[in-house]
Amino acid sequence: MASASSTKISWQLQEFEAHSRSVSCLALGKSSGRLLATGGEDCKVNIWAVNKANCVMSLKGHMNPVECVQFNTSEEQVVTGSQSGSIRLWDLEAAKMLRTLMGHKANITSLGFHPFGNFLASSSMDTNIKLWDIRRKGYVFRYKGHTQAVQSLAFSPDGKWLASASDDGTVKLWDLYQGKTITEFTSHSAAVNCVQFHPNEYLLASGSSDRSDHTI
């Protein structure tokens, strides 16, 4: 018989209409856990305070549906990617767009801030991965090797490597500064949809359309 302490009860904290059309993506600020960013088919990026029903700010500038959104570590900035391939960096304190990063030719599928420094990684349906210095407009490196759309990416905790998951069924591990593949994992038999590093150990998890989950 389970003890009372092992019984978990869940309930809906709140519900609100985040966008006038479908919500495509969202991200919680990991530092405070108090901010939520949402992106929608209405081309807007909305910022919310957890437990409050009113939008803190609405960021407008994308001309196409927003597909990806991510906070930086300090939660002072948010980066967004659109269906057209454009990436926009926003200053939350000033509530304005800092810059637009152009270089991808198709839908942005994943975005990630480097754990240290002013770098950002992006992946796209165009099969490319790009590393950006957010203080400039152009990309620093292009990581090319996947033969189909790249669906997910993740930085290693020490910031030295970047993992990518693709519709071509592979997971690649890249050396960030040499710009080349360290190794490739081919154990999945279908598209790989997501990839994530363990926060403290050199473990990498991947999930695939072949219905399996692998820890590498």
PLY file of the C-alpha trace (Angstrom):
ply
format ascii 1.0
element vertex 216
property float x
property float y
property float z
element edge 215
property int vertex1
property int vertex2
end_header
0.00 0.00 0.00
1.41 3.38 -1.06
1.97 5.93 1.66
0.22 9.27 1.61
3.54 11.01 0.97
4.04 9.10 -2.31
0.74 10.29 -3.75
1.22 13.14 -6.20
-1.58 15.53 -7.07
-1.42 17.73 -10.15
-3.66 20.58 -11.18
-3.79 23.32 -13.77
-2.19 26.47 -12.41
-3.59 28.83 -15.03
-4.82 29.03 -18.62
-4.70 32.05 -20.89
-4.91 32.91 -24.57
-1.29 33.54 -25.52
-1.74 34.38 -29.22
-4.46 35.12 -31.72
-3.36 32.06 -33.74
-1.63 28.77 -32.86
1.20 28.82 -30.31
4.28 27.35 -32.03
6.90 27.41 -29.26
7.61 28.46 -25.70
10.51 28.75 -23.26
10.80 29.24 -19.50
13.59 31.38 -18.11
15.91 28.93 -16.34
17.53 31.49 -14.04
14.47 32.86 -12.26
11.80 30.41 -13.41
9.44 33.39 -13.43
9.43 34.36 -17.11
7.72 32.61 -20.01
8.20 33.46 -23.69
5.80 32.27 -26.37
5.97 32.43 -30.15
3.01 32.10 -32.46
1.68 31.84 -35.98
0.57 35.47 -35.56
4.30 36.38 -35.95
4.48 37.78 -32.39
6.71 36.94 -29.44
4.94 37.47 -26.12
6.60 37.62 -22.70
4.68 36.56 -19.58
5.28 36.58 -15.85
4.45 33.18 -14.36
1.19 33.26 -12.34
0.03 36.45 -14.08
-2.56 36.36 -16.84
-1.55 39.60 -18.57
1.20 39.83 -21.16
4.28 41.69 -19.89
5.34 42.72 -23.39
4.68 41.82 -27.01
7.63 41.85 -29.41
6.71 42.56 -33.03
9.00 42.42 -36.03
8.86 38.96 -37.56
7.04 38.81 -40.88
6.53 35.03 -40.69
5.32 32.62 -37.99
7.70 32.27 -35.03
8.96 28.69 -34.69
11.62 28.87 -31.93
12.23 30.96 -28.84
14.99 30.87 -26.21
16.15 33.02 -23.25
19.80 33.78 -22.62
21.24 32.79 -19.23
20.62 36.16 -17.56
17.09 36.44 -19.06
17.97 39.91 -20.33
17.65 38.79 -23.94
15.47 36.44 -25.94
16.21 35.04 -29.38
13.56 33.91 -31.85
13.57 32.03 -35.14
10.96 32.16 -37.87
9.51 30.00 -40.60
11.39 32.04 -43.21
14.81 31.37 -41.65
15.34 34.77 -40.03
16.58 35.03 -36.43
15.92 38.06 -34.23
17.61 39.03 -30.98
15.58 41.10 -28.50
16.56 43.22 -25.51
13.90 42.60 -22.86
14.82 45.53 -20.63
14.45 48.00 -23.51
11.64 45.95 -25.13
13.24 46.32 -28.55
14.94 44.27 -31.25
18.74 44.39 -31.16
19.49 42.78 -34.50
18.33 40.41 -37.21
20.55 37.46 -38.15
20.14 36.31 -41.73
21.78 33.26 -43.29
19.39 30.31 -43.13
17.23 29.57 -46.15
14.40 27.67 -44.42
12.48 27.20 -41.17
14.52 27.61 -37.96
14.08 24.42 -35.93
16.22 24.99 -32.82
18.14 27.75 -31.03
20.59 27.63 -28.15
22.75 30.13 -26.28
26.29 29.02 -25.51
26.68 28.42 -21.74
29.52 30.97 -21.62
30.02 34.02 -23.81
28.09 35.79 -26.51
27.46 32.93 -28.91
24.28 31.44 -30.30
23.70 28.24 -32.31
20.86 27.73 -34.77
19.62 24.79 -36.82
17.33 24.77 -39.79
15.35 22.73 -42.28
18.02 23.82 -44.79
20.32 21.12 -43.21
22.78 23.71 -41.85
23.88 24.60 -38.32
25.33 28.05 -37.69
27.22 29.60 -34.80
26.68 33.34 -34.33
28.46 36.01 -32.31
25.40 37.98 -31.15
27.47 41.18 -31.13
27.75 40.95 -34.93
25.43 40.30 -37.84
27.28 37.50 -39.61
27.76 33.91 -38.49
31.12 32.69 -37.15
30.95 29.07 -38.36
28.72 26.93 -40.51
28.58 23.24 -39.60
27.62 21.29 -42.70
27.32 17.52 -42.86
23.71 16.50 -42.29
21.90 15.49 -45.46
18.40 16.34 -44.22
16.76 18.87 -41.91
18.40 19.41 -38.52
15.68 19.24 -35.86
17.49 19.86 -32.57
20.80 21.01 -31.12
22.41 21.26 -27.70
25.67 22.59 -26.24
27.74 20.41 -23.92
27.88 21.74 -20.32
31.51 22.83 -20.75
30.68 24.68 -23.97
33.24 22.81 -26.10
30.89 20.65 -28.17
27.62 20.96 -30.01
25.30 17.99 -30.62
22.80 17.94 -33.47
19.90 15.63 -34.36
18.64 15.27 -37.91
15.96 13.75 -40.11
18.81 11.80 -41.76
18.76 9.51 -38.70
22.08 10.63 -37.26
23.31 12.49 -34.21
26.53 14.42 -34.81
28.92 15.79 -32.23
30.82 18.88 -33.38
34.00 20.54 -32.14
32.80 24.15 -31.92
36.03 25.93 -32.71
37.52 23.54 -35.25
34.18 23.46 -37.04
34.25 19.72 -37.75
32.53 16.54 -36.67
34.13 14.70 -33.74
31.90 11.66 -34.06
28.61 10.51 -35.55
26.04 8.22 -33.94
23.97 6.12 -36.35
22.06 3.78 -34.03
18.63 5.26 -34.82
16.67 3.79 -37.73
14.55 6.91 -38.41
14.62 10.69 -38.05
16.13 11.95 -34.79
13.88 14.66 -33.36
15.58 15.82 -30.17
18.91 15.76 -28.38
19.95 16.89 -24.89
23.09 16.81 -22.76
23.09 15.80 -19.10
23.75 19.01 -17.10
26.72 17.61 -15.14
28.04 14.51 -16.89
29.22 13.60 -20.38
25.97 11.87 -21.27
23.86 12.64 -24.31
20.23 11.58 -24.84
18.43 11.41 -28.18
14.85 10.66 -29.20
13.74 9.40 -32.59
10.75 8.66 -34.79
11.83 5.01 -34.54
10.16 5.25 -31.06
13.43 4.71 -29.19
15.40 6.85 -26.78
19.17 6.42 -26.60
21.66 7.58 -23.99
25.16 7.95 -25.40
0 1
1 2
2 3
3 4
4 5
5 6
6 7
7 8
8 9
9 10
10 11
11 12
12 13
13 14
14 15
15 16
16 17
17 18
18 19
19 20
20 21
21 22
22 23
23 24
24 25
25 26
26 27
27 28
28 29
29 30
30 31
31 32
32 33
33 34
34 35
35 36
36 37
37 38
38 39
39 40
40 41
41 42
42 43
43 44
44 45
45 46
46 47
47 48
48 49
49 50
50 51
51 52
52 53
53 54
54 55
55 56
56 57
57 58
58 59
59 60
60 61
61 62
62 63
63 64
64 65
65 66
66 67
67 68
68 69
69 70
70 71
71 72
72 73
73 74
74 75
75 76
76 77
77 78
78 79
79 80
80 81
81 82
82 83
83 84
84 85
85 86
86 87
87 88
88 89
89 90
90 91
91 92
92 93
93 94
94 95
95 96
96 97
97 98
98 99
99 100
100 101
101 102
102 103
103 104
104 105
105 106
106 107
107 108
108 109
109 110
110 111
111 112
112 113
113 114
114 115
115 116
116 117
117 118
118 119
119 120
120 121
121 122
122 123
123 124
124 125
125 126
126 127
127 128
128 129
129 130
130 131
131 132
132 133
133 134
134 135
135 136
136 137
137 138
138 139
139 140
140 141
141 142
142 143
143 144
144 145
145 146
146 147
147 148
148 149
149 150
150 151
151 152
152 153
153 154
154 155
155 156
156 157
157 158
158 159
159 160
160 161
161 162
162 163
163 164
164 165
165 166
166 167
167 168
168 169
169 170
170 171
171 172
172 173
173 174
174 175
175 176
176 177
177 178
178 179
179 180
180 181
181 182
182 183
183 184
184 185
185 186
186 187
187 188
188 189
189 190
190 191
191 192
192 193
193 194
194 195
195 196
196 197
197 198
198 199
199 200
200 201
201 202
202 203
203 204
204 205
205 206
206 207
207 208
208 209
209 210
210 211
211 212
212 213
213 214
214 215
